[in-house]
């Protein structure tokens, strides 16, 4: 494990330590997660405020002092889980979902180890598919199981990803604390509904873990001409081209996410994957990331896109629907 370049590239952005070829949580974190996994009768975590305190304690055990969570996040946790979520759903969240998320987090190091064991000769023979930081202008593909994605998103919900080096690598935010800050500081019905989608996702995966895979591919067009690849088009290419466009149809009704499963969805909204999904954004890209939360996993390792770059994601599952 220590010799894996893919793991080395992403390890500074993960909350684990690597020793003797094994990933592991610090003892205090493992103990706290074990307490959480035993349910509210043991852990006494049965409200938004207490959950946030538990998360803060775990973050302190990880020495995540580089990034302090806004105090409004605590109030956002309380507002959502105590006041906005129906009582029966809140009870299920603390009695069933939170303990299972804690178990999932306890398993995250072993899930990652299994992922790397299968990364080189698993999904695509001879192609590197392991979780890694894909640098700007670096084409590559990462395959993640839906189970591993669910554990990574649980880590984001608990705000356990280190953030100090993310800006230098032009990576978007990944922890979910700003969703709760926005809910409290700039309350809108849409912010509540974004969190309802996230909570529903976690409830679903805790009742039945999906068994598929999702691919995240960073594609790059060369800025220089080369006979071996398609170059990035120059500014005047489109305006001066006399080549006919391929056949296409325009629909005046319907939603992009309700089209055929064979359709390719294209979004040009933001150079950062996910746009404002984890803050105040609530239009096309952000809606898609809420109803298909597995898309959020790409925000962990895919940096800001340049003009000659694109990201293609295949295999995410839709967990929620919505009305306007």
SULHU-V291332 format. One record per run of one state. SS is the DSSP state (2 for helix, 1 for strand, 0 for the rest). FROM is the first residue (numbers start at 1). TO is the last residue. If there is no record, write none. Layout:
SS:FROM:TO
SS:FROM:TO
This chain:
0:1:4
2:5:11
0:12:16
1:17:19
0:20:21
1:22:24
0:25:26
2:27:37
0:38:39
2:40:43
0:44:47
2:48:61
0:62:70
2:71:84
0:85:86
2:87:119
0:120:133
1:134:134
0:135:139
1:140:145
2:146:157
0:158:170
1:171:171
0:172:176
2:177:185
0:186:188
2:189:207
0:208:212
1:213:220
0:221:221
1:222:222
0:223:225
1:226:226
0:227:228
1:229:229
0:230:230
1:231:231
0:232:236
2:237:240
0:241:255
2:256:258
0:259:283
2:284:291
0:292:292
2:293:300
0:301:301
1:302:303
0:304:308
1:309:314
0:315:324
